[in-house]
């Protein structure tokens, strides 16, 4: 455990061990009993706690993690990886009942990914895990939580969780989405009013809202109570963000060669929070974030290519 008197960001929620294989063409998979050679197989960390936390640490910010890992080699790898990047691990709960959450990431020749996932001990993650570490959150400026769509048991508690965090601390809350997020309008109204930053990916936002355009998606989310900075990550096209009636469209820089798109959305989140902590305005924060996300896809892994903030 690192002894930090305070943090910039506490990241809470999903942590997984990622086994990334590339390139894998799922349309021409080996026959049963067959063998196919890959260019690389990489063991790394994934999930918002890992991707956003390590991304922010590499950008030069102090981070602390609240999550669960199993009492196994993958869990020990995750904790070791966090500590190697200077992350505080006091809030990492070792779950003796289930294995560490893990994902096999199949990266295609074009850099796009397909995932095979076991939830493991993250199925046991609850809001109380976060509230039990409220002392850590009190030391931070921002709580980044993820994901809506991959922690169904905890999602039922979002309203009470975020309300308690707001009552007991002065942090701003970022909520991210993953997988296939589902929440009714009434459910969204229970927690979105307490969320300061909410910008899901386009695919996740469309699934969540049933709307097609970024503008329609944002209007829907604002009607559901999103009063802070709300928007839609648009991948290689950039991002559409709004606060109240003011909106920004920020284009992403062109990437010559996409090696691995794993964690690009989380890299955007890390970049946006980093720029916000630096005091930049929304549009400039988004420009920094798109540059950081663009650098992310140039190497295997969610945060491998991320450099110090001053490089962007």
C-alpha positions in Angstrom: 0.0 0.0 0.0 1.2 3.5 -0.8 0.9 6.1 1.9 -0.7 9.1 0.1 -2.2 11.9 2.0 -4.6 12.6 -0.8 -5.4 11.5 -4.4 -6.6 13.2 -7.5 -8.9 10.4 -8.6 -10.3 7.2 -6.9 -11.3 4.7 -9.5 -13.9 2.1 -8.5 -15.7 -0.8 -10.1 -14.5 -3.3 -12.6 -10.9 -4.7 -12.7 -10.0 -7.6 -14.9 -6.9 -9.5 -16.1 -6.7 -9.3 -19.9 -5.1 -11.9 -22.1 -4.7 -10.1 -25.4 -4.0 -12.2 -28.5 -3.3 -10.6 -31.9 -4.0 -10.8 -34.7 -7.0 -13.2 -34.5 -9.3 -13.6 -37.4 -12.4 -15.1 -35.8 -13.8 -16.0 -39.2 -10.9 -18.4 -39.8 -10.5 -20.0 -36.4 -8.4 -23.2 -36.2 -10.4 -26.4 -36.5 -10.9 -28.5 -33.4 -7.5 -29.8 -32.3 -5.8 -27.4 -34.7 -3.1 -24.8 -34.1 -2.6 -21.3 -35.4 0.3 -19.0 -34.6 -0.2 -15.4 -33.3 2.1 -12.4 -33.5 1.7 -11.8 -29.7 -0.1 -12.9 -26.6 0.0 -10.3 -23.8 -1.1 -10.5 -20.1 -2.2 -7.1 -18.9 -4.9 -5.4 -16.8 -8.3 -4.2 -17.9 -11.5 -2.7 -16.7 -12.0 0.9 -15.8 -10.2 0.7 -12.5 -7.1 -0.5 -14.3 -7.3 1.5 -17.6 -8.4 4.8 -16.1 -6.3 4.4 -13.0 -3.1 3.5 -14.7 -3.7 5.9 -17.5 -4.1 8.8 -15.0 -1.0 7.6 -13.1 1.1 7.6 -16.3 -0.3 11.1 -17.1 1.1 12.2 -13.7 -1.8 12.0 -11.3 -2.3 10.3 -8.0 -4.9 7.5 -8.1 -6.4 4.9 -5.7 -8.3 1.7 -6.6 -11.5 0.2 -5.1 -12.3 -3.2 -6.6 -12.2 -6.9 -6.1 -9.6 -9.5 -7.2 -9.4 -13.2 -6.5 -6.9 -14.9 -4.2 -5.0 -16.2 -7.3 -2.1 -15.5 -9.6 -4.2 -13.2 -11.8 -5.3 -11.2 -8.7 -1.7 -10.9 -7.5 -0.7 -9.8 -11.0 -3.3 -7.0 -11.0 -2.2 -5.7 -7.6 1.4 -5.9 -8.5 0.7 -4.0 -11.8 -1.1 -1.2 -9.9 1.7 -0.8 -7.4 4.3 -0.7 -10.2 2.5 2.3 -11.6 2.3 4.0 -8.2 -1.5 3.4 -7.6 -2.7 3.1 -4.1 -4.2 -0.4 -3.5 -5.7 0.0 0.0 -9.2 -0.4 -1.5 -8.5 -3.6 -3.4 -10.5 -6.4 -1.8 -9.1 -9.9 -2.0 -12.1 -12.3 -2.6 -11.4 -15.8 -1.4 -14.6 -17.2 -2.9 -14.1 -16.6 -6.6 -11.4 -16.2 -9.2 -10.2 -12.9 -10.5 -12.4 -11.5 -13.3 -10.7 -12.1 -16.6 -11.1 -11.5 -20.3 -9.6 -13.1 -23.4 -9.3 -10.2 -25.9 -9.2 -11.3 -29.5 -7.7 -8.4 -31.6 -8.4 -8.7 -35.3 -6.1 -7.6 -38.1 -7.8 -4.2 -38.2 -7.3 -3.6 -34.4 -10.9 -4.2 -33.5 -11.6 -6.5 -30.6 -13.9 -9.4 -29.6 -14.1 -10.4 -25.9 -14.5 -13.7 -24.0 -15.2 -12.9 -20.3 -15.6 -14.5 -17.0 -17.0 -12.3 -14.2 -15.4 -14.1 -11.4 -15.3 -12.2 -8.1 -16.7 -9.0 -9.7 -20.1 -10.7 -9.4 -19.7 -10.2 -5.7 -18.9 -6.5 -6.0 -21.4 -4.2 -4.2 -21.9 -0.6 -3.4 -20.9 -1.3 0.2 -17.4 -2.2 -1.1 -17.1 1.5 -2.1 -18.8 2.9 1.0 -16.4 0.8 3.2 -13.6 2.9 1.7 -15.3 6.3 1.9 -12.2 7.5 3.8 -10.2 7.0 0.6 -12.8 8.9 -1.5 -12.7 11.8 0.9 -9.0 12.3 0.0 -9.8 12.6 -3.7 -11.2 15.2 -6.1 -13.0 12.8 -8.4 -14.6 9.4 -8.2 -14.5 7.5 -11.5 -16.9 4.5 -11.5 -17.4 1.9 -14.1 -19.2 0.3 -15.6 -22.9 0.7 -16.0 -23.7 -2.4 -18.1 -21.2 -4.8 -16.5 -22.0 -4.7 -12.8 -25.7 -5.5 -12.7 -25.9 -6.2 -8.9 -24.3 -2.9 -8.1 -26.3 -0.9 -10.7 -29.4 -1.4 -8.5 -27.6 0.5 -5.8 -26.3 3.4 -7.9 -28.8 5.9 -6.6 -28.1 5.2 -2.9 -24.4 4.9 -3.6 -23.9 8.2 -5.4 -26.2 10.0 -2.9 -24.1 8.7 0.0 -20.9 9.7 -1.8 -22.2 13.2 -2.4 -23.4 13.6 1.2 -20.2 12.3 2.8 -17.6 13.8 0.4 -17.0 16.8 -1.9 -15.9 14.7 -4.9 -17.2 15.0 -8.4 -18.5 11.7 -9.9 -17.8 10.2 -13.3 -19.8 7.2 -14.4 -18.8 5.2 -17.5 -20.6 2.5 -19.4 -19.5 -0.9 -20.8 -20.9 -4.0 -22.4 -24.7 -3.7 -23.0 -26.0 -1.0 -20.6 -29.7 -1.1 -19.8 -31.6 1.2 -17.5 -35.1 2.6 -17.7 -35.8 6.3 -17.7 -37.0 6.0 -14.1 -33.8 4.2 -13.2 -31.6 6.8 -14.9 -33.4 9.5 -13.0 -32.4 7.9 -9.7 -28.6 8.4 -10.3 -27.8 10.7 -13.3 -28.6 13.9 -11.4 -25.7 13.1 -9.1 -23.3 12.3 -11.9 -21.0 15.1 -13.0 -19.4 13.5 -16.0 -21.2 11.0 -18.3 -20.1 10.2 -21.8 -20.7 6.6 -23.0 -19.5 5.3 -26.3 -21.9 5.8 -29.2 -22.9 2.1 -29.4 -23.5 1.9 -25.6 -25.4 5.3 -25.6 -27.6 4.3 -28.5 -28.5 1.0 -26.7 -29.1 2.8 -23.4 -31.3 5.5 -24.8 -32.8 4.1 -28.0 -31.8 7.3 -29.8 -29.7 7.5 -33.0 -27.9 10.8 -33.2 -25.5 12.2 -30.6 -27.7 15.2 -30.2 -30.8 13.1 -29.5 -28.9 10.9 -27.1 -27.7 13.9 -25.1 -31.1 15.5 -25.0 -32.5 12.2 -23.7 -29.8 11.9 -21.0 -30.4 15.5 -19.9 -34.1 14.9 -19.6 -33.1 11.9 -17.4 -31.4 14.3 -15.1 -27.8 14.5 -16.4 -27.0 18.1 -15.3 -23.2 18.0 -15.6 -21.0 17.4 -18.7 -22.8 14.7 -20.8 -21.9 13.4 -24.2 -21.1 10.6 -26.6 -17.7 9.2 -27.4 -17.6 8.7 -31.2 -14.4 6.6 -31.6 -12.2 7.8 -34.5 -14.7 10.6 -35.2 -14.1 12.2 -31.8 -16.6 13.2 -29.2 -19.8 15.2 -28.8 -20.2 16.9 -25.4 -22.8 19.3 -23.9 -23.4 21.1 -20.7 -26.9 22.6 -20.5 -27.6 24.2 -23.8 -23.9 24.6 -24.8 -22.5 21.8 -27.0 -19.1 21.0 -28.4 -18.0 18.7 -31.3 -14.3 17.7 -31.0 -12.7 15.7 -33.8 -10.1 13.0 -33.0 -6.7 13.2 -34.5 -5.9 10.8 -37.4 -4.1 7.6 -36.4 -1.9 6.2 -39.1 -2.0 2.6 -37.9 -4.4 1.2 -35.3 -2.6 -1.7 -33.4 -5.1 -2.3 -30.6 -8.3 -0.3 -29.8 -8.5 -1.9 -26.3 -9.2 0.7 -23.7 -9.4 3.7 -26.0 -12.6 4.9 -24.3 -11.0 4.6 -20.9 -8.0 6.5 -22.2 -10.3 9.2 -23.2 -11.8 9.3 -19.7 -8.4 9.4 -18.1 -7.3 12.2 -20.5 -10.5 14.2 -19.9 -10.2 13.9 -16.1 -6.5 14.8 -16.3 -7.2 17.9 -18.3 -10.1 18.9 -16.1 -7.9 18.5 -13.0 -5.4 20.8 -14.8 -8.1 23.4 -15.0 -8.8 23.3 -18.7 -12.2 24.2 -20.1 -14.5 21.5 -21.5 -13.6 21.7 -25.2 -9.9 21.8 -24.5 -10.2 18.9 -22.1 -11.9 17.0 -24.8 -9.2 17.8 -27.3 -6.5 16.6 -24.9 -8.6 13.5 -24.2 -9.0 12.6 -27.9 -5.2 13.0 -28.4 -4.6 10.6 -25.5 -7.1 8.1 -26.8 -5.5 8.3 -30.2 -2.1 7.5 -28.8 -3.7 4.6 -26.8 -4.6 2.6 -30.0 -1.0 2.7 -31.3 0.2 -0.1 -29.0 -1.1 -3.4 -27.5 -2.8 -2.8 -24.2 -5.1 -0.1 -22.7 -2.4 2.2 -21.4 0.9 1.0 -22.9 1.3 4.0 -25.2 0.1 6.7 -22.7 2.8 9.3 -21.8 3.1 12.2 -19.3 0.4 14.8 -19.7 2.9 17.4 -20.9 3.4 15.4 -24.1 -0.1 16.1 -25.4 
